[in-house]
Amino acid sequence: MAAGEGIKVRVVLFENADGWVAQCLEHDIAAFAPTLAGVTRKFERTIAANVLINAELGRAGLEGIPPAPARFTALYEESGLDLSARATAATAVQADLRIAEAA
């Protein structure tokens, strides 16, 4: 990640029996919450926490966190609902969010 450049990620959102899951594709980072609005907020906090932990470890951004399993990319690509990108000021993360059918 170049200086001044934000982190760009793709995120698939899906509902399971207990609530909503937000799964990042480029890095195996996920968040869970009972509501759709709640999971997007929780995902933003989860990304921010990972960036801060990486900084403490001397790594940039989300470096060192492997990609999510391929099934989540397939779920993302099959999704018909593309939400507008969101950015978090604290981490300069731009997320391309899509809602998909249950995994």
TIVO-2410 file (N, C-alpha, C; in nm, 3 decimals):
# residues 103
REC num residu      c1      c2      c3 atome chaine
REC   1      M   0.085  -0.117   0.000     N      A
REC   1      M   0.000   0.000   0.000    CA      A
REC   1      M   0.089   0.123   0.000     C      A
REC   2      A   0.076   0.207  -0.098     N      A
REC   2      A   0.155   0.329  -0.109    CA      A
REC   2      A   0.108   0.433  -0.009     C      A
REC   3      A   0.197   0.524   0.026     N      A
REC   3      A   0.162   0.630   0.120    CA      A
REC   3      A   0.044   0.708   0.069     C      A
REC   4      G  -0.053   0.733   0.155     N      A
REC   4      G  -0.170   0.809   0.118    CA      A
REC   4      G  -0.278   0.728   0.048     C      A
REC   5      E  -0.247   0.602   0.019     N      A
REC   5      E  -0.343   0.516  -0.050    CA      A
REC   5      E  -0.420   0.435   0.053     C      A
REC   6      G  -0.551   0.427   0.036     N      A
REC   6      G  -0.633   0.352   0.131    CA      A
REC   6      G  -0.632   0.203   0.101     C      A
REC   7      I  -0.692   0.129   0.189     N      A
REC   7      I  -0.707  -0.015   0.172    CA      A
REC   7      I  -0.840  -0.039   0.102     C      A
REC   8      K  -0.837  -0.116  -0.006     N      A
REC   8      K  -0.961  -0.147  -0.078    CA      A
REC   8      K  -0.989  -0.296  -0.062     C      A
REC   9      V  -1.110  -0.327  -0.021     N      A
REC   9      V  -1.148  -0.467   0.000    CA      A
REC   9      V  -1.287  -0.491  -0.057     C      A
REC  10      R  -1.313  -0.617  -0.089     N      A
REC  10      R  -1.447  -0.660  -0.128    CA      A
REC  10      R  -1.503  -0.740  -0.011     C      A
REC  11      V  -1.631  -0.718   0.017     N      A
REC  11      V  -1.694  -0.781   0.132    CA      A
REC  11      V  -1.827  -0.840   0.089     C      A
REC  12      V  -1.850  -0.966   0.126     N      A
REC  12      V  -1.979  -1.028   0.099    CA      A
REC  12      V  -2.056  -1.034   0.231     C      A
REC  13      L  -2.181  -0.992   0.225     N      A
REC  13      L  -2.269  -0.995   0.341    CA      A
REC  13      L  -2.374  -1.102   0.318     C      A
REC  14      F  -2.398  -1.184   0.417     N      A
REC  14      F  -2.502  -1.284   0.404    CA      A
REC  14      F  -2.563  -1.314   0.540     C      A
REC  15      E  -2.687  -1.359   0.535     N      A
REC  15      E  -2.761  -1.390   0.657    CA      A
REC  15      E  -2.752  -1.540   0.683     C      A
REC  16      N  -2.728  -1.576   0.808     N      A
REC  16      N  -2.736  -1.716   0.847    CA      A
REC  16      N  -2.844  -1.730   0.954     C      A
REC  17      A  -2.856  -1.844   1.017     N      A
REC  17      A  -2.964  -1.869   1.113    CA      A
REC  17      A  -2.959  -1.775   1.233     C      A
REC  18      D  -2.841  -1.724   1.266     N      A
REC  18      D  -2.825  -1.642   1.386    CA      A
REC  18      D  -2.815  -1.493   1.362     C      A
REC  19      G  -2.798  -1.451   1.237     N      A
REC  19      G  -2.783  -1.309   1.207    CA      A
REC  19      G  -2.707  -1.289   1.078     C      A
REC  20      W  -2.631  -1.179   1.070     N      A
REC  20      W  -2.560  -1.141   0.949    CA      A
REC  20      W  -2.410  -1.156   0.964     C      A
REC  21      V  -2.346  -1.197   0.855     N      A
REC  21      V  -2.201  -1.213   0.850    CA      A
REC  21      V  -2.147  -1.120   0.742     C      A
REC  22      A  -2.037  -1.052   0.771     N      A
REC  22      A  -1.962  -0.973   0.673    CA      A
REC  22      A  -1.826  -1.040   0.660     C      A
REC  23      Q  -1.795  -1.090   0.540     N      A
REC  23      Q  -1.669  -1.160   0.516    CA      A
REC  23      Q  -1.587  -1.086   0.411     C      A
REC  24      C  -1.468  -1.044   0.448     N      A
REC  24      C  -1.375  -0.981   0.356    CA      A
REC  24      C  -1.317  -1.090   0.266     C      A
REC  25      L  -1.292  -1.058   0.138     N      A
REC  25      L  -1.237  -1.156   0.046    CA      A
REC  25      L  -1.085  -1.154   0.040     C      A
REC  26      E  -1.027  -1.037   0.034     N      A
REC  26      E  -0.882  -1.025   0.020    CA      A
REC  26      E  -0.807  -1.070   0.145     C      A
REC  27      H  -0.873  -1.062   0.259     N      A
REC  27      H  -0.814  -1.100   0.388    CA      A
REC  27      H  -0.922  -1.175   0.466     C      A
REC  28      D  -0.884  -1.284   0.530     N      A
REC  28      D  -0.982  -1.366   0.602    CA      A
REC  28      D  -1.020  -1.299   0.733     C      A
REC  29      I  -1.101  -1.196   0.719     N      A
REC  29      I  -1.151  -1.117   0.832    CA      A
REC  29      I  -1.302  -1.114   0.819     C      A
REC  30      A  -1.371  -1.144   0.929     N      A
REC  30      A  -1.517  -1.147   0.926    CA      A
REC  30      A  -1.573  -1.084   1.053     C      A
REC  31      A  -1.699  -1.044   1.043     N      A
REC  31      A  -1.770  -0.991   1.159    CA      A
REC  31      A  -1.911  -1.048   1.158     C      A
REC  32      F  -1.972  -1.055   1.274     N      A
REC  32      F  -2.108  -1.107   1.289    CA      A
REC  32      F  -2.189  -1.011   1.374     C      A
REC  33      A  -2.319  -0.996   1.339     N      A
REC  33      A  -2.412  -0.916   1.420    CA      A
REC  33      A  -2.554  -0.962   1.388     C      A
REC  34      P  -2.648  -0.935   1.477     N      A
REC  34      P  -2.786  -0.978   1.454    CA      A
REC  34      P  -2.857  -0.905   1.339     C      A
REC  35      T  -2.810  -0.783   1.304     N      A
REC  35      T  -2.877  -0.704   1.200    CA      A
REC  35      T  -2.779  -0.666   1.090     C      A
REC  36      L  -2.834  -0.633   0.973     N      A
REC  36      L  -2.751  -0.589   0.861    CA      A
REC  36      L  -2.678  -0.460   0.895     C      A
REC  37      A  -2.749  -0.363   0.952     N      A
REC  37      A  -2.684  -0.237   0.989    CA      A
REC  37      A  -2.575  -0.261   1.094     C      A
REC  38      G  -2.601  -0.351   1.185     N      A
REC  38      G  -2.504  -0.381   1.289    CA      A
REC  38      G  -2.379  -0.448   1.236     C      A
REC  39      V  -2.395  -0.536   1.139     N      A
REC  39      V  -2.278  -0.608   1.088    CA      A
REC  39      V  -2.185  -0.516   1.010     C      A
REC  40      T  -2.238  -0.417   0.940     N      A
REC  40      T  -2.149  -0.326   0.868    CA      A
REC  40      T  -2.068  -0.241   0.966     C      A
REC  41      R  -2.131  -0.196   1.074     N      A
REC  41      R  -2.057  -0.120   1.177    CA      A
REC  41      R  -1.953  -0.208   1.245     C      A
REC  42      K  -1.992  -0.331   1.277     N      A
REC  42      K  -1.899  -0.422   1.345    CA      A
REC  42      K  -1.782  -0.458   1.253     C      A
REC  43      F  -1.809  -0.474   1.123     N      A
REC  43      F  -1.702  -0.504   1.029    CA      A
REC  43      F  -1.602  -0.389   1.023     C      A
REC  44      E  -1.650  -0.266   1.020     N      A
REC  44      E  -1.561  -0.150   1.020    CA      A
REC  44      E  -1.470  -0.150   1.143     C      A
REC  45      R  -1.527  -0.181   1.259     N      A
REC  45      R  -1.446  -0.187   1.382    CA      A
REC  45      R  -1.345  -0.302   1.376     C      A
REC  46      T  -1.387  -0.414   1.318     N      A
REC  46      T  -1.298  -0.529   1.307    CA      A
REC  46      T  -1.180  -0.499   1.216     C      A
REC  47      I  -1.206  -0.434   1.104     N      A
REC  47      I  -1.097  -0.394   1.012    CA      A
REC  47      I  -1.003  -0.298   1.084     C      A
REC  48      A  -1.060  -0.199   1.151     N      A
REC  48      A  -0.977  -0.100   1.223    CA      A
REC  48      A  -0.889  -0.170   1.327     C      A
REC  49      A  -0.945  -0.265   1.400     N      A
REC  49      A  -0.868  -0.338   1.501    CA      A
REC  49      A  -0.753  -0.416   1.437     C      A
REC  50      N  -0.780  -0.479   1.323     N      A
REC  50      N  -0.675  -0.554   1.254    CA      A
REC  50      N  -0.564  -0.463   1.204     C      A
REC  51      V  -0.600  -0.346   1.153     N      A
REC  51      V  -0.499  -0.250   1.106    CA      A
REC  51      V  -0.412  -0.203   1.223     C      A
REC  52      L  -0.475  -0.176   1.337     N      A
REC  52      L  -0.400  -0.130   1.455    CA      A
REC  52      L  -0.308  -0.239   1.508     C      A
REC  53      I  -0.357  -0.363   1.513     N      A
REC  53      I  -0.273  -0.474   1.559    CA      A
REC  53      I  -0.155  -0.493   1.465     C      A
REC  54      N  -0.181  -0.486   1.335     N      A
REC  54      N  -0.071  -0.498   1.238    CA      A
REC  54      N   0.032  -0.388   1.258     C      A
REC  55      A  -0.015  -0.267   1.284     N      A
REC  55      A   0.078  -0.155   1.307    CA      A
REC  55      A   0.167  -0.183   1.428     C      A
REC  56      E   0.108  -0.238   1.534     N      A
REC  56      E   0.187  -0.272   1.652    CA      A
REC  56      E   0.290  -0.381   1.622     C      A
REC  57      L   0.259  -0.467   1.525     N      A
REC  57      L   0.350  -0.574   1.485    CA      A
REC  57      L   0.450  -0.529   1.379     C      A
REC  58      G   0.440  -0.401   1.339     N      A
REC  58      G   0.532  -0.347   1.239    CA      A
REC  58      G   0.493  -0.378   1.096     C      A
REC  59      R   0.367  -0.416   1.075     N      A
REC  59      R   0.320  -0.447   0.940    CA      A
REC  59      R   0.225  -0.336   0.894     C      A
REC  60      A   0.219  -0.318   0.763     N      A
REC  60      A   0.133  -0.215   0.704    CA      A
REC  60      A  -0.006  -0.271   0.677     C      A
REC  61      G  -0.107  -0.187   0.696     N      A
REC  61      G  -0.244  -0.221   0.660    CA      A
REC  61      G  -0.288  -0.357   0.712     C      A
REC  62      L  -0.327  -0.444   0.619     N      A
REC  62      L  -0.374  -0.578   0.654    CA      A
REC  62      L  -0.274  -0.684   0.608     C      A
REC  63      E  -0.150  -0.643   0.591     N      A
REC  63      E  -0.043  -0.733   0.547    CA      A
REC  63      E  -0.034  -0.856   0.638     C      A
REC  64      G  -0.014  -0.971   0.575     N      A
REC  64      G   0.006  -1.094   0.651    CA      A
REC  64      G  -0.122  -1.170   0.683     C      A
REC  65      I  -0.238  -1.112   0.651     N      A
REC  65      I  -0.364  -1.182   0.675    CA      A
REC  65      I  -0.404  -1.247   0.543     C      A
REC  66      P  -0.413  -1.380   0.541     N      A
REC  66      P  -0.439  -1.450   0.414    CA      A
REC  66      P  -0.579  -1.423   0.360     C      A
REC  67      P  -0.601  -1.454   0.233     N      A
REC  67      P  -0.735  -1.437   0.174    CA      A
REC  67      P  -0.837  -1.532   0.236     C      A
REC  68      A  -0.963  -1.495   0.222     N      A
REC  68      A  -1.072  -1.582   0.267    CA      A
REC  68      A  -1.080  -1.704   0.177     C      A
REC  69      P  -1.142  -1.812   0.225     N      A
REC  69      P  -1.163  -1.928   0.139    CA      A
REC  69      P  -1.238  -1.891   0.010     C      A
REC  70      A  -1.209  -1.964  -0.097     N      A
REC  70      A  -1.264  -1.934  -0.230    CA      A
REC  70      A  -1.416  -1.934  -0.234     C      A
REC  71      R  -1.481  -2.008  -0.147     N      A
REC  71      R  -1.628  -2.013  -0.151    CA      A
REC  71      R  -1.690  -1.876  -0.126     C      A
REC  72      F  -1.622  -1.790  -0.052     N      A
REC  72      F  -1.675  -1.657  -0.027    CA      A
REC  72      F  -1.662  -1.568  -0.151     C      A
REC  73      T  -1.556  -1.586  -0.228     N      A
REC  73      T  -1.542  -1.511  -0.354    CA      A
REC  73      T  -1.653  -1.552  -0.450     C      A
REC  74      A  -1.681  -1.682  -0.457     N      A
REC  74      A  -1.789  -1.729  -0.545    CA      A
REC  74      A  -1.923  -1.671  -0.500     C      A
REC  75      L  -1.947  -1.667  -0.371     N      A
REC  75      L  -2.070  -1.611  -0.317    CA      A
REC  75      L  -2.081  -1.462  -0.354     C      A
REC  76      Y  -1.971  -1.390  -0.342     N      A
REC  76      Y  -1.965  -1.249  -0.377    CA      A
REC  76      Y  -1.997  -1.228  -0.525     C      A
REC  77      E  -1.933  -1.308  -0.610     N      A
REC  77      E  -1.951  -1.293  -0.755    CA      A
REC  77      E  -2.091  -1.330  -0.801     C      A
REC  78      E  -2.157  -1.418  -0.729     N      A
REC  78      E  -2.294  -1.458  -0.764    CA      A
REC  78      E  -2.398  -1.361  -0.709     C      A
REC  79      S  -2.356  -1.271  -0.623     N      A
REC  79      S  -2.448  -1.178  -0.559    CA      A
REC  79      S  -2.511  -1.083  -0.661     C      A
REC  80      G  -2.639  -1.059  -0.642     N      A
REC  80      G  -2.709  -0.967  -0.731    CA      A
REC  80      G  -2.725  -0.828  -0.675     C      A
REC  81      L  -2.691  -0.807  -0.549     N      A
REC  81      L  -2.713  -0.677  -0.486    CA      A
REC  81      L  -2.582  -0.613  -0.447     C      A
REC  82      D  -2.546  -0.508  -0.519     N      A
REC  82      D  -2.421  -0.435  -0.495    CA      A
REC  82      D  -2.453  -0.308  -0.418     C      A
REC  83      L  -2.399  -0.295  -0.298     N      A
REC  83      L  -2.420  -0.175  -0.217    CA      A
REC  83      L  -2.312  -0.073  -0.251     C      A
REC  84      S  -2.342   0.053  -0.229     N      A
REC  84      S  -2.242   0.156  -0.257    CA      A
REC  84      S  -2.122   0.139  -0.165     C      A
REC  85      A  -2.005   0.179  -0.216     N      A
REC  85      A  -1.882   0.167  -0.138    CA      A
REC  85      A  -1.889   0.255  -0.015     C      A
REC  86      R  -1.827   0.207   0.091     N      A
REC  86      R  -1.819   0.283   0.216    CA      A
REC  86      R  -1.673   0.300   0.253     C      A
REC  87      A  -1.642   0.409   0.317     N      A
REC  87      A  -1.504   0.431   0.362    CA      A
REC  87      A  -1.506   0.464   0.510     C      A
REC  88      T  -1.408   0.417   0.582     N      A
REC  88      T  -1.396   0.452   0.722    CA      A
REC  88      T  -1.279   0.547   0.736     C      A
REC  89      A  -1.303   0.662   0.796     N      A
REC  89      A  -1.199   0.764   0.809    CA      A
REC  89      A  -1.082   0.715   0.893     C      A
REC  90      A  -1.111   0.635   0.996     N      A
REC  90      A  -1.006   0.592   1.087    CA      A
REC  90      A  -0.904   0.502   1.018     C      A
REC  91      T  -0.945   0.421   0.923     N      A
REC  91      T  -0.853   0.326   0.861    CA      A
REC  91      T  -0.834   0.350   0.713     C      A
REC  92      A  -0.906   0.443   0.654     N      A
REC  92      A  -0.900   0.469   0.510    CA      A
REC  92      A  -0.929   0.342   0.432     C      A
REC  93      V  -1.029   0.267   0.478     N      A
REC  93      V  -1.069   0.144   0.410    CA      A
REC  93      V  -1.189   0.174   0.323     C      A
REC  94      Q  -1.181   0.132   0.198     N      A
REC  94      Q  -1.295   0.142   0.107    CA      A
REC  94      Q  -1.343   0.001   0.081     C      A
REC  95      A  -1.469  -0.026   0.116     N      A
REC  95      A  -1.522  -0.161   0.102    CA      A
REC  95      A  -1.631  -0.164  -0.005     C      A
REC  96      D  -1.618  -0.258  -0.097     N      A
REC  96      D  -1.721  -0.285  -0.196    CA      A
REC  96      D  -1.808  -0.394  -0.135     C      A
REC  97      L  -1.927  -0.357  -0.090     N      A
REC  97      L  -2.015  -0.449  -0.017    CA      A
REC  97      L  -2.120  -0.508  -0.109     C      A
REC  98      R  -2.142  -0.639  -0.099     N      A
REC  98      R  -2.248  -0.706  -0.174    CA      A
REC  98      R  -2.323  -0.799  -0.080     C      A
REC  99      I  -2.455  -0.802  -0.097     N      A
REC  99      I  -2.537  -0.894  -0.020    CA      A
REC  99      I  -2.563  -1.017  -0.105     C      A
REC 100      A  -2.546  -1.134  -0.044     N      A
REC 100      A  -2.564  -1.260  -0.114    CA      A
REC 100      A  -2.662  -1.349  -0.039     C      A
REC 101      E  -2.709  -1.452  -0.109     N      A
REC 101      E  -2.790  -1.555  -0.044    CA      A
REC 101      E  -2.702  -1.626   0.059     C      A
REC 102      A  -2.765  -1.695   0.152     N      A
REC 102      A  -2.691  -1.765   0.258    CA      A
REC 102      A  -2.584  -1.856   0.202     C      A
REC 103      A  -2.474  -1.865   0.276     N      A
REC 103      A  -2.359  -1.946   0.232    CA      A
REC 103      A  -2.387  -2.094   0.238     C      A
***
